[in-house]
Amino acid sequence: MKNKADIFLELTDSLSRYQRAELKDDDNNTLIEDLYVDPLNNDLILKSMLQNNTTLLVGRKGTGKSTIINRFQHEIRKSNNRISLYVDVKSLFEQAKGSYLNSNFSDSISRENFERLSLYQLFIKRVIEELKREINKSIFKNPIVNFFFPKHGLTEKEFKKQLDVLFDKVETPEFRDSTAIKKTKENNNKTSKEGVSSELKGSFSSIDASIKADLSKENISSSEFTRILTRYFNIIDFMNNLKDLLSRLKIDKVFICLDDMSEIDKSSMEVFVNFIVAPLNGASDEYFKFKISLYPGRIFFPSIDMQKVKTFHLDYYDLYSRGQANKIEESAIEYTKKLIEKRFQYYYGKEINFKDFFQLNSSITMDEYYKLLFQVSSNVPRIIGKILNFSLQKSNAFERKITKSIIKESAKQHYIEEIEYVLTRDEYIKYRSYDEAFEKYHLLELLKNIIGKAIANKKHIGIAPAKIFEKYTPNTAPSNYFHVTEDKEKILQTLEFNFFITKYSKQQNKDSNYTSVFSLNYGLCKKNNIIFDEGSDRKFRTERIFDFNELIEEWMNNSKELVCSNSDCQTKYPLDKKEVFIKHNIPCLKCQSKVELKPIINIEQKKKLDSNIQLQKKDYDILIVLRNKFPLRAKELGNELDRHYQSINQSIGKNSKIKEYDFVKRFIKKVKNKDVAYFELSEKGISYINNGTI
């Protein structure tokens, strides 16, 4: 029989799970309906998702995008005339990327363009194949539809046969130009890596001259790649034929759920949207609609009428700011309360007594814990789960009750183990270019500057004579806030995405100008002895001492340079001219090349980058997880990192950097009489993750 601590582990795990790690009980029944809590009252987001429109769910990692999609699909499965299809975009893209690199095709076209087109081709094929699997799963899983098959004139066998023909046809290469139509056959039975390479050769060896001419250019745009793909895949006919086939089964609406679409690069995302999403979304009498999860700042839908798309921003400021401005925090805390109460009631019963878990008395109520959990997590369910998990450890599996101090220390541990390394261990992460590496280096410098000023502000507030500060001392003054003008928000986007900061409110400052107020991460504050404001006074947040505009401008001047992209020219221009050169696309005055805003290269940091062993961030993340949790299976690693287990196997397989340096140990354990592979850090891996040496 499970004890209280064991059940608490299941509860926290249900909150902190990534992506499609579905919530199920011991009998393998889904728990999504029992545990789901809508971020808005009256299940407004779920009800909006169930409408016949395309919906975007926008939010940082862990804000519940996949959970909402999961709950939506659960509801659609109850219908007999609508189906939902799930596509894990990131996993399919990674699979395609791993395959196209095996090709050794050589032709007159640009190698880079061939690889990009190969990647897009295989990616689209993977998506189409996944749609086919999802249709089969959705149709034949529905007992109502299955029961009525004969009445619609189709047996299950006949339907699958027609579906196979339809999908085989769309995957047949077909290149069109104004003078001829050329077709080539593909060998769809080859599934090995060698087969993928062979398939690519066969596909592209028959490209007509006009397409080869297009591919020989440099810097082909996403729209040009989309046009080329349109001449390869007959997506419009496929869409109409699929609609006709499904309509014979009385299916009158198909929802396609695209999860993790923001994880692919911008140009690939634009091709995917323009080639598949926009045509299916805009045609066929509204038959196909999409439910898409995205990260903030990653919405690229130029070919879709956004007025017809419903968008929900799930980060709490964006979500609740459409109501009363002074009720944002109150609404967020109410969501945290509902989330916690529903989990505890499911796992421990309706008569749950929170005194069995938390230190409560006449002066400390459960409402204070709800507020604190909101503050330490920025209202992100996944972070709440992780911090409660740390709290269980610090209470020694409820040897003592969880206190507010334990939660605060757990927030600090979560920050140090799962957030801070994104910037502080930057020299060990391999980026695509020095520019990208130095973007991160300078962001760390910006973060250090922000922390330094916040620490100084604590002292200044503590000794300031102003009436609003009179109750504080240098040891008690909160200084977690800062505010900037709206035009500087984009500069802070990466820091916010990675939870170093969170937007708190939008208010008028002392000069009656609107300003965006941010708060530092609670765990970051705890680590740096910065007091986090408990009172949340709106006037306090906009005091001039929290104006960080000058700090950010100074950082910009020291971290960026406006320079000609021509390596033979490299003319530099004053930074205040960036609007002229970049926004208005004015070329270099000396050589007419493009002028770019680039990070300044720091020589000492460059030496570190060149001398250290560097891993791709997705590989470095595996080592971080294994430092905190071990041993784990590939699937469990995938659940922790929001990745497919096949992607994990690629990162730790025989051709990987992790394998090359022996950072991870693999061993076999018996699980229900089966041999199962588990992974943990080796001694070299521990040394590397702790101090960068092996």
matplotlib code that plots the C-alpha trace (Angstrom):
import matplotlib.pyplot as plt

x = [0.0, 1.3, 2.1, 1.5, 4.9, 4.6, 1.2, 2.6, 5.4, 2.6, 0.8, 3.9, 4.8, 1.4, 2.0, 5.5, 5.2, 6.2, 4.3, 2.4, 3.3, -0.3, -1.8, -3.1, -4.1, -2.9, -5.5, -4.2, -7.3, -6.8, -7.0, -7.2, -10.9, -10.4, -7.3, -7.9, -8.2, -9.0, -6.9, -10.1, -13.4, -16.2, -13.7, -13.6, -10.4, -11.6, -15.0, -13.2, -11.0, -14.1, -15.4, -14.9, -12.0, -8.2, -6.8, -3.4, -2.1, 0.9, 3.0, 6.4, 7.4, 5.2, 2.2, -0.2, -0.4, -0.1, -2.5, -5.2, -4.7, -4.9, -8.1, -9.6, -8.8, -10.4, -13.6, -13.5, -13.2, -16.7, -18.1, -19.2, -18.8, -15.5, -12.0, -8.8, -5.3, -2.2, 1.2, 4.4, 6.0, 9.4, 9.9, 9.0, 11.3, 14.2, 13.6, 13.6, 16.8, 18.5, 17.6, 18.5, 22.0, 22.7, 22.3, 25.4, 23.6, 25.8, 24.5, 24.8, 22.4, 23.7, 24.5, 22.9, 19.7, 19.6, 19.9, 17.2, 14.9, 15.7, 14.9, 11.6, 10.6, 11.3, 9.6, 6.5, 6.5, 6.8, 3.9, 1.7, 2.6, 1.7, -1.7, -2.4, -1.6, -3.7, -6.7, -6.6, -6.3, -9.0, -11.5, -11.3, -10.9, -14.4, -16.9, -19.8, -18.3, -17.0, -20.5, -22.0, -19.4, -21.6, -24.4, -22.1, -21.2, -17.6, -16.2, -13.1, -11.0, -12.2, -11.7, -8.1, -7.4, -8.7, -6.8, -3.6, -4.1, -4.8, -1.7, 0.5, -0.5, 0.3, 3.8, 4.5, 6.9, 5.3, 7.1, 5.1, 6.2, 4.5, 5.6, 5.5, 4.7, 7.3, 6.7, 9.0, 8.2, 9.4, 10.3, 8.1, 9.2, 12.8, 12.9, 16.6, 19.0, 20.4, 16.9, 16.3, 19.4, 18.5, 15.0, 16.4, 18.6, 15.6, 13.4, 15.8, 17.5, 14.4, 14.0, 13.3, 15.7, 13.6, 13.7, 17.4, 17.9, 16.0, 18.0, 21.3, 20.6, 21.9, 19.7, 16.5, 13.5, 11.0, 8.3, 10.4, 11.0, 7.2, 6.6, 9.1, 7.5, 4.1, 5.4, 6.5, 3.6, 0.0, -1.2, -4.4, -5.8, -4.8, -6.7, -9.9, -9.7, -9.2, -12.2, -14.3, -13.3, -13.8, -17.1, -18.4, -18.1, -20.1, -17.0, -17.8, -14.8, -11.1, -9.0, -5.3, -3.4, 0.2, 2.3, 5.8, 5.8, 7.9, 10.8, 11.7, 13.7, 11.9, 12.5, 11.3, 8.3, 7.4, 7.6, 5.5, 2.8, 2.7, 2.7, 0.4, -1.3, -2.5, -3.9, -5.7, -6.9, -8.2, -9.9, -12.2, -15.1, -13.5, -13.3, -9.8, -8.9, -5.8, -5.1, -1.5, 0.8, 3.6, 6.1, 5.9, 7.6, 7.4, 4.1, 4.9, 1.6, 1.9, -0.4, -3.2, -5.9, -5.2, -8.6, -10.2, -7.8, -8.5, -5.4, -4.9, -1.7, -1.2, 1.5, -0.5, 0.0, -1.1, -4.0, -5.5, -4.7, -7.7, -9.8, -9.3, -5.7, -5.7, -7.1, -4.3, -2.5, -5.7, -6.9, -3.6, -3.6, -7.1, -6.0, -3.1, -5.6, -7.9, -5.0, -3.6, -7.0, -8.1, -4.8, -4.9, -8.6, -8.0, -5.0, -6.0, -9.8, -12.4, -12.0, -8.4, -6.9, -4.0, -2.7, -1.4, 1.0, 1.6, 2.5, -0.8, -2.0, -4.2, -1.7, -0.7, -3.5, -3.5, -4.3, -0.8, 0.7, -1.3, 0.0, 3.6, 3.3, 2.1, 5.1, 7.7, 6.3, 5.0, 1.8, 3.4, 2.0, 5.2, 7.3, 4.7, 5.1, 8.9, 9.1, 6.6, 8.8, 11.9, 9.8, 8.9, 12.7, 13.4, 10.7, 12.3, 9.2, 6.9, 9.0, 8.1, 5.5, 6.2, 6.7, 6.9, 10.6, 10.9, 9.0, 11.3, 14.4, 12.9, 12.4, 16.1, 17.1, 14.9, 16.4, 20.0, 19.5, 17.0, 17.2, 20.5, 22.7, 21.1, 23.3, 26.0, 27.2, 27.1, 30.7, 29.9, 27.0, 27.7, 25.8, 25.5, 27.8, 29.9, 27.2, 24.7, 27.2, 28.0, 24.3, 24.0, 27.3, 26.1, 22.6, 24.4, 26.2, 22.8, 21.4, 24.4, 23.8, 20.1, 20.9, 23.5, 21.1, 18.4, 20.9, 21.8, 18.2, 17.5, 20.0, 18.8, 15.1, 16.1, 17.7, 15.5, 13.4, 10.4, 7.2, 6.5, 9.7, 9.5, 8.6, 11.7, 15.2, 18.3, 17.6, 13.8, 13.3, 11.9, 13.7, 12.6, 10.9, 12.1, 10.3, 11.2, 9.5, 7.5, 10.0, 12.7, 10.6, 11.9, 15.5, 14.3, 12.5, 15.1, 15.5, 11.7, 11.3, 13.9, 12.1, 14.9, 12.2, 8.5, 6.2, 4.2, 2.1, 1.7, 1.3, 1.8, 5.0, 5.7, 5.8, 2.4, 4.0, 3.1, 5.8, 6.2, 6.9, 8.9, 9.8, 13.0, 12.6, 11.8, 14.6, 17.1, 16.1, 16.5, 20.0, 21.1, 19.5, 17.1, 13.8, 10.7, 7.8, 4.9, 2.6, 2.5, 1.7, 1.1, 2.5, 5.6, 6.5, 6.7, 8.9, 11.8, 14.4, 13.0, 13.5, 16.0, 15.9, 19.3, 20.8, 19.5, 20.6, 24.1, 24.2, 23.2, 26.0, 28.5, 27.2, 26.2, 27.8, 26.3, 28.7, 28.9, 28.4, 31.1, 34.2, 36.4, 34.7, 33.5, 32.7, 31.1, 28.3, 27.0, 24.5, 21.8, 21.7, 20.3, 16.8, 18.2, 20.2, 18.1, 14.5, 14.8, 17.3, 19.9, 23.1, 26.6, 27.6, 31.1, 30.4, 26.6, 26.5, 24.0, 24.5, 23.8, 23.4, 25.8, 27.1, 30.6, 33.1, 34.8, 38.3, 38.5, 35.1, 36.2, 39.2, 36.8, 34.6, 37.5, 39.1, 36.1, 34.3, 31.0, 27.7, 24.5, 22.1, 19.7, 22.6, 23.8, 20.2, 20.4, 23.4, 21.6, 18.6, 20.9, 22.7, 19.4, 17.5, 19.1, 19.0, 16.5, 15.3, 15.3, 11.5, 11.8, 14.5, 12.2, 9.4, 11.7, 13.0, 9.8, 11.5, 10.7, 12.7, 14.1, 15.6, 17.1, 18.7, 20.2, 21.8, 23.4, 23.9, 27.2, 27.7, 27.0, 29.4, 28.0, 29.1, 32.4, 33.4, 31.8, 29.7, 26.9, 26.8, 24.3, 23.3, 20.5, 17.9, 15.2, 11.7, 8.9, 11.3, 12.4, 15.8, 15.5, 18.3, 18.9, 21.3, 23.2, 26.2, 29.7, 32.5, 33.6, 30.0, 29.9, 33.2, 32.2, 28.8, 30.3, 33.5, 33.9, 36.7, 37.0]
y = [0.0, 3.5, 5.8, 9.6, 10.5, 8.0, 9.4, 13.0, 12.0, 10.9, 14.2, 16.3, 14.1, 14.7, 18.5, 18.5, 16.1, 17.3, 17.2, 14.0, 12.0, 11.2, 11.1, 7.6, 5.6, 2.1, 0.5, 2.6, 4.8, 8.5, 11.0, 14.1, 14.8, 14.2, 16.5, 19.2, 22.7, 25.4, 28.6, 30.6, 30.3, 28.1, 26.1, 29.0, 27.9, 24.3, 25.5, 27.9, 25.0, 22.9, 25.6, 25.1, 27.5, 27.4, 28.1, 29.1, 28.4, 30.6, 30.3, 29.5, 25.9, 24.3, 26.7, 23.9, 24.0, 20.2, 19.6, 21.7, 19.9, 16.6, 17.6, 18.9, 15.6, 13.6, 15.6, 15.2, 11.4, 11.4, 12.7, 10.6, 13.2, 15.0, 13.6, 15.1, 14.2, 14.8, 15.7, 16.1, 18.6, 18.8, 15.0, 14.5, 17.3, 15.8, 12.4, 14.0, 16.0, 12.8, 11.1, 13.7, 14.1, 10.6, 11.6, 12.0, 13.4, 15.6, 17.7, 21.1, 22.6, 24.2, 21.6, 23.8, 24.2, 20.5, 19.6, 22.1, 20.8, 17.2, 18.1, 19.7, 16.9, 14.2, 16.4, 16.8, 13.0, 12.3, 14.6, 13.0, 9.5, 10.6, 12.0, 8.6, 6.8, 9.2, 8.9, 5.1, 5.4, 7.9, 6.3, 2.8, 3.7, 5.3, 2.5, 4.6, 5.3, 1.7, 0.4, 2.4, 1.6, -0.8, 1.7, 4.2, 1.7, 1.1, -1.7, -1.1, -3.1, -1.0, 2.2, 1.4, 0.3, 3.6, 5.6, 3.7, 4.6, 8.3, 8.7, 6.7, 9.1, 12.3, 10.9, 10.3, 13.0, 15.1, 18.1, 20.6, 23.3, 25.2, 22.7, 19.3, 17.1, 14.6, 11.8, 9.4, 6.4, 6.1, 2.9, 3.3, 0.0, 1.2, 2.2, 1.9, 4.9, 3.7, 3.6, 7.2, 8.3, 6.2, 7.7, 11.2, 10.4, 9.0, 11.9, 14.6, 13.1, 13.9, 17.5, 19.6, 22.3, 25.2, 23.8, 23.1, 26.7, 27.8, 25.6, 26.8, 30.3, 31.5, 32.5, 31.0, 32.4, 30.3, 31.2, 30.0, 26.6, 26.4, 26.9, 24.1, 21.8, 22.6, 21.2, 18.1, 17.2, 17.5, 18.7, 20.4, 17.3, 15.2, 17.5, 17.4, 13.7, 13.1, 15.3, 13.3, 10.0, 11.0, 12.6, 9.2, 8.2, 11.3, 13.0, 16.7, 18.2, 17.3, 19.1, 18.8, 19.4, 20.6, 20.4, 21.8, 23.7, 26.5, 24.1, 24.0, 26.8, 29.9, 29.2, 25.6, 26.7, 29.2, 26.5, 24.1, 26.8, 28.0, 24.5, 22.5, 24.6, 27.6, 25.5, 23.1, 25.9, 28.1, 25.8, 22.8, 24.7, 25.0, 21.2, 21.2, 23.3, 23.5, 23.6, 24.8, 25.2, 27.9, 29.8, 33.6, 35.5, 32.4, 33.1, 33.1, 32.9, 35.5, 33.4, 33.0, 35.5, 36.0, 37.7, 34.3, 32.7, 32.5, 33.1, 32.4, 33.6, 31.4, 33.3, 34.8, 38.5, 38.0, 35.7, 37.8, 41.3, 41.5, 41.7, 44.3, 45.4, 45.3, 41.7, 40.0, 38.6, 37.7, 35.7, 33.9, 32.9, 31.6, 29.4, 28.1, 27.3, 25.4, 23.5, 22.4, 21.6, 19.4, 17.4, 16.8, 15.9, 13.3, 11.7, 11.9, 12.1, 14.8, 15.2, 16.3, 18.1, 20.3, 20.4, 16.9, 18.4, 22.1, 23.9, 25.8, 27.7, 30.6, 33.1, 31.1, 30.0, 27.8, 31.0, 32.2, 29.0, 29.5, 33.0, 31.8, 29.0, 31.5, 33.7, 31.0, 29.5, 32.4, 30.4, 27.6, 24.2, 22.3, 24.5, 24.2, 20.4, 20.5, 22.9, 20.7, 17.7, 19.5, 20.4, 16.8, 16.0, 18.9, 17.7, 14.3, 12.6, 14.4, 13.7, 17.3, 19.3, 21.6, 25.2, 28.5, 28.4, 25.0, 26.2, 29.2, 27.1, 24.7, 27.6, 28.5, 24.9, 24.8, 28.0, 26.8, 23.3, 23.9, 27.6, 29.2, 26.9, 28.1, 31.2, 30.5, 27.3, 28.9, 28.2, 24.4, 24.7, 24.6, 27.2, 27.6, 30.6, 32.9, 35.5, 33.2, 32.2, 35.9, 36.8, 34.4, 35.7, 39.3, 38.2, 36.8, 40.2, 41.9, 39.6, 40.3, 44.0, 43.6, 41.6, 44.1, 47.0, 45.0, 44.4, 48.1, 49.1, 47.1, 49.2, 52.5, 51.8, 50.8, 54.2, 56.4, 59.2, 58.8, 58.0, 55.0, 53.4, 54.4, 50.9, 49.2, 48.7, 47.7, 44.1, 44.1, 46.3, 44.4, 45.0, 42.2, 44.7, 46.7, 48.5, 49.5, 51.2, 48.8, 49.1, 47.4, 44.3, 42.5, 42.8, 41.0, 38.2, 35.5, 36.2, 36.0, 32.8, 31.0, 32.2, 34.5, 37.3, 37.4, 40.3, 41.4, 44.3, 47.2, 50.5, 54.2, 55.5, 58.7, 60.6, 59.2, 57.0, 53.4, 51.0, 47.2, 46.0, 42.8, 40.7, 38.7, 34.9, 34.1, 31.5, 33.9, 36.5, 33.9, 33.0, 36.6, 37.8, 40.0, 40.4, 39.4, 41.8, 40.2, 43.2, 43.8, 47.5, 48.8, 52.3, 50.8, 48.9, 52.0, 54.1, 55.7, 53.6, 50.6, 52.3, 50.1, 51.9, 53.5, 50.2, 48.4, 51.2, 51.1, 47.4, 47.7, 50.1, 47.7, 44.5, 45.3, 46.9, 48.1, 46.8, 46.0, 42.3, 42.3, 40.7, 42.9, 46.1, 45.7, 49.4, 50.3, 52.8, 54.6, 52.3, 55.1, 54.7, 51.2, 52.4, 53.8, 50.8, 47.9, 49.0, 50.9, 48.4, 51.0, 49.3, 50.1, 53.6, 52.3, 48.9, 48.7, 45.4, 44.7, 46.4, 44.2, 44.6, 42.0, 41.1, 42.3, 39.5, 39.3, 37.9, 36.1, 34.5, 33.4, 31.6, 29.7, 28.8, 27.5, 25.6, 23.8, 20.7, 21.9, 20.0, 20.8, 22.3, 19.4, 17.0, 19.2, 19.1, 15.3, 15.6, 18.2, 15.9, 12.9, 15.0, 15.6, 12.3, 8.9, 6.3, 6.9, 5.1, 6.9, 7.4, 8.8, 11.2, 12.2, 12.9, 15.1, 17.0, 17.2, 15.0, 11.7, 8.7, 8.2, 11.7, 10.8, 7.7, 9.8, 12.1, 9.3, 6.8, 5.6, 8.6, 11.2, 13.5, 12.1, 8.6, 9.9, 11.4, 8.6, 11.0, 8.5, 4.9, 2.5, -0.6, -3.2, -3.8, -6.5, -5.0, -7.5, -10.1, -7.9, -6.3, -2.5, 0.0, 2.7, 5.6, 7.6, 10.0, 8.4, 9.8, 11.8, 13.1, 14.2, 16.0, 17.7, 18.9, 20.2, 21.9, 21.5, 19.0, 15.2]
z = [0.0, -0.9, 1.9, 2.0, 0.5, -2.4, -3.3, -3.0, -5.5, -8.0, -7.4, -8.1, -11.1, -12.6, -12.4, -13.8, -16.7, -20.1, -23.4, -24.1, -21.0, -20.5, -17.0, -16.3, -13.2, -12.2, -14.6, -17.5, -17.6, -18.5, -15.7, -17.8, -17.1, -13.4, -13.1, -15.7, -14.4, -17.0, -16.6, -17.1, -15.2, -16.6, -18.7, -21.2, -23.0, -23.4, -24.7, -27.1, -28.3, -29.0, -31.4, -35.1, -35.5, -35.5, -32.0, -30.9, -27.4, -26.7, -23.5, -22.1, -21.3, -18.6, -18.9, -19.8, -23.6, -24.1, -21.2, -22.8, -26.1, -24.3, -22.6, -25.9, -27.7, -24.8, -25.4, -29.2, -28.8, -27.3, -30.6, -33.6, -36.2, -35.4, -35.0, -33.7, -35.0, -32.9, -34.5, -32.4, -34.8, -33.0, -32.9, -36.5, -37.5, -35.5, -37.2, -40.6, -39.7, -38.6, -41.9, -44.5, -43.2, -44.4, -48.0, -50.2, -53.3, -55.5, -58.3, -59.8, -57.2, -54.1, -51.4, -48.7, -50.7, -51.5, -47.8, -46.9, -49.5, -48.5, -44.9, -45.8, -48.1, -45.4, -42.8, -44.8, -45.5, -41.8, -41.0, -43.7, -42.4, -38.9, -40.1, -41.6, -38.3, -36.4, -38.7, -38.4, -34.6, -34.3, -36.6, -35.4, -31.8, -31.9, -31.3, -32.5, -35.9, -36.1, -35.5, -38.3, -41.0, -43.0, -43.1, -44.8, -47.4, -46.2, -44.3, -42.1, -44.6, -47.6, -45.8, -44.9, -48.4, -49.9, -47.2, -48.2, -51.9, -51.0, -48.8, -51.3, -54.0, -52.1, -51.5, -55.1, -56.4, -59.0, -60.5, -62.5, -64.8, -67.6, -70.3, -68.8, -65.8, -64.7, -62.2, -60.6, -58.5, -54.9, -53.2, -50.1, -48.6, -47.8, -44.1, -43.3, -43.3, -46.6, -47.9, -46.9, -48.8, -51.8, -51.7, -51.8, -54.8, -56.7, -55.8, -56.8, -59.8, -61.9, -60.8, -63.9, -65.1, -63.7, -60.2, -60.4, -61.5, -58.4, -56.1, -57.5, -56.1, -52.7, -49.8, -51.1, -49.1, -47.3, -49.8, -52.7, -50.9, -50.4, -54.1, -54.9, -52.5, -54.0, -57.3, -55.5, -53.2, -54.5, -51.2, -52.4, -54.2, -51.2, -48.9, -51.0, -51.5, -47.7, -47.0, -49.4, -47.9, -44.3, -45.2, -46.3, -42.7, -41.6, -40.2, -40.7, -39.0, -38.6, -36.0, -36.4, -33.1, -33.7, -30.5, -30.0, -33.4, -31.9, -31.5, -35.2, -36.7, -38.1, -41.9, -41.5, -39.5, -42.2, -44.9, -42.8, -42.1, -45.7, -47.3, -45.0, -42.3, -44.4, -47.3, -45.0, -42.7, -45.5, -47.9, -48.0, -46.6, -43.2, -42.9, -41.4, -38.4, -36.3, -32.6, -32.2, -29.3, -29.6, -27.6, -27.2, -30.0, -32.3, -34.1, -37.9, -39.8, -42.7, -44.9, -42.4, -41.7, -37.9, -37.5, -37.9, -35.4, -31.7, -29.6, -25.9, -24.2, -21.2, -19.2, -16.4, -17.1, -20.8, -19.8, -17.0, -18.1, -20.3, -17.2, -14.4, -14.2, -10.4, -10.4, -12.4, -9.4, -7.7, -10.8, -11.0, -7.4, -7.7, -10.6, -8.5, -5.7, -7.9, -9.5, -6.1, -4.5, -7.4, -7.4, -3.7, -3.7, -6.5, -4.9, -1.3, -1.3, -1.1, 2.6, 2.3, 5.3, 4.3, 7.8, 7.2, 4.6, 5.3, 8.5, 9.2, 12.3, 13.2, 11.6, 8.6, 6.3, 3.2, 1.2, 2.0, 0.6, -2.6, -3.0, -2.3, -4.8, -7.4, -6.6, -6.8, -10.0, -12.0, -12.0, -14.2, -13.3, -14.2, -11.9, -9.1, -9.4, -9.4, -6.4, -4.4, -5.3, -3.9, -0.8, -0.2, -0.2, 2.2, 4.6, 4.5, 3.1, 5.6, 8.6, 9.2, 7.5, 4.5, 5.7, 3.7, 4.3, 2.8, -0.3, -0.6, -0.3, -2.9, -5.3, -4.9, -5.6, -8.7, -10.0, -9.4, -10.9, -13.8, -14.8, -14.0, -16.1, -19.3, -19.1, -16.5, -18.2, -21.6, -22.6, -22.6, -25.0, -28.8, -30.8, -34.6, -34.7, -32.5, -32.9, -31.2, -28.5, -27.7, -27.6, -24.6, -23.1, -23.2, -21.8, -18.8, -18.4, -18.6, -16.0, -13.7, -14.1, -13.3, -10.2, -9.1, -9.4, -7.5, -4.7, -4.6, -4.7, -1.5, 0.4, -1.1, -0.4, 3.2, 3.9, 1.6, 3.3, 1.0, 2.8, 0.6, 1.8, 5.5, 6.8, 5.2, 6.4, 4.3, 5.4, 4.6, 1.6, -1.4, -4.7, -7.1, -9.5, -12.4, -15.2, -18.7, -21.7, -23.9, -26.8, -24.7, -23.9, -26.9, -25.6, -22.4, -24.3, -23.9, -20.2, -19.7, -21.8, -19.6, -16.4, -15.1, -15.1, -15.6, -16.6, -13.7, -14.9, -17.3, -15.5, -15.7, -14.2, -12.3, -15.7, -16.7, -19.4, -19.7, -18.6, -18.4, -14.9, -14.5, -11.4, -10.9, -10.4, -6.8, -6.6, -8.1, -5.5, -2.7, -4.0, -4.2, -0.9, -2.8, -0.9, -2.9, -2.4, -0.4, -0.6, -4.3, -4.0, -7.6, -6.7, -5.2, -8.4, -10.5, -8.3, -10.2, -8.4, -10.4, -13.7, -15.6, -19.0, -18.6, -17.4, -20.5, -22.9, -21.4, -21.8, -25.4, -26.1, -24.6, -26.1, -29.7, -32.7, -35.9, -38.6, -42.3, -43.0, -45.7, -44.1, -46.4, -45.3, -41.6, -41.4, -38.0, -37.5, -34.4, -32.6, -32.6, -36.4, -36.2, -37.2, -40.4, -41.5, -40.2, -40.1, -43.5, -45.0, -45.9, -47.2, -46.1, -47.3, -48.4, -50.1, -50.3, -48.3, -45.6, -42.2, -39.2, -35.5, -34.0, -30.6, -29.7, -29.4, -26.0, -26.4, -23.1, -23.6, -27.1, -25.6, -23.3, -26.1, -28.2, -25.4, -23.8, -24.8, -26.1, -26.5, -28.3, -25.7, -26.1, -25.3, -22.4, -21.0, -20.8, -18.5, -16.3, -15.9, -15.0, -12.5, -10.7, -11.4, -12.0, -13.3, -16.1, -19.2, -22.6, -22.4, -18.9, -20.1, -23.0, -20.5, -18.5, -21.5, -23.6, -26.3, -28.1, -26.8, -30.3, -30.1, -26.7, -28.2, -31.0, -28.4, -26.4, -29.2, -30.8, -33.0, -30.3, -28.4, -25.2, -26.3, -27.6, -24.2, -22.2, -20.2, -19.6, -18.4, -19.9, -17.9, -18.0, -15.4, -15.2, -15.3, -15.2, -16.6, -19.5, -20.0, -19.9, -20.6, -18.0, -18.1, -15.5, -15.4, -15.6, -13.5, -16.5, -16.9, -13.3, -13.6, -16.8, -15.6, -12.3, -13.5, -17.2, -17.1, -17.7]

ax = plt.figure().add_subplot(projection="3d")
ax.plot(x, y, z, "-o")
ax.set_aspect("equal")
plt.show()
